[in-house]
Amino acid sequence: RICRAALALLGAAAAAAAVVVRPCWRVPPAFAAGRGGSRPLVAVRLARYAALWDGFDLGSVLPGEKVDVPVYTKDAMKYFLDSLRASLKHKVTRFDVDFPTGFRLGSVEGGSADILRLEFQVPTKEQVSQAEQDVALWLAHHFKTKQDSLMTVFRTPVQVKMATKQWEQGRGGTITSFSKGSSKKSAFASDEIDIPAFVKSVQDGGCSVVVIVAPRKKHLRAVLELARRNKEVTIVLANARLRCQAKSDETREEARAVFYSAFHLDLAGRPLNEAIVYHAMREEGGKAPWVLARKTYEVKEDGREELLRKTSELSPSEIASAAAG
């Protein structure tokens, strides 16, 4: 604590004196093992590491500390599960998790997952829908001890049908949708969402955890009302796309204020030169930074190069500018 306070004072003093500070740079090790692990390859390149003046915040990751940004899917999944455990440890009952659009996580049993990279083709609707199923399935697996009081809510009955067909019996708790024609009849299954009926359905079902999968604006209104009326239930938004978006509205702004970003992973830039947008809740607590890092395809120390770090959410313009640089 003393060290953190001293660093904060140093940062404040530097700002007050209008001291111009330049980013600190260092050269990574000159040798790195090849992919096949056969012979070392030379990979000398300047890589920016965070300096003490980059987004300092007491109780947070120190600006000089390295943030492990995932560049491989297996690392992304590990950090995702770590963030979920952290949310439980710190009793966070309103949080959202986001993965790149159409990014497949694979099944809990070890099914094939996508490579963490930008593709040249835009994901199809089927790919996006299946990716949403994957996130919901992993969340259901995480809350497996609460299956009797878990509710998983999709947008459409088609998604409900997919889930009930693909998932193990009982996984996901009560699986339903906002739209009419849900495979399990619900009090709020209609074209226009009956918000009071939705809230009552959750309460009458004795739900302790509600997972909302890829909600749109009209669904978020119902979710926000549930959050206001029921303080006890844990609400998780999966791929709600609240963060780092160019377009927003009053409903999404309210949702951003109510829900905490427990895990956020996205890709920016262009294929073969993408940057990774990353934020994750930490088990030790404190405010985690938002980081933008270049994914490198050359042999490097860790396969990433940090471009930008902030204690607050990154804006679309900041992401686009840094990723293009």
Order of alpha helices (4+ residues) and beta strands (2+ residues): alpha-beta-beta-beta-beta-alpha-beta-alpha-beta-alpha-beta-alpha-beta-alpha-beta-alpha-beta-beta-beta-beta-alpha
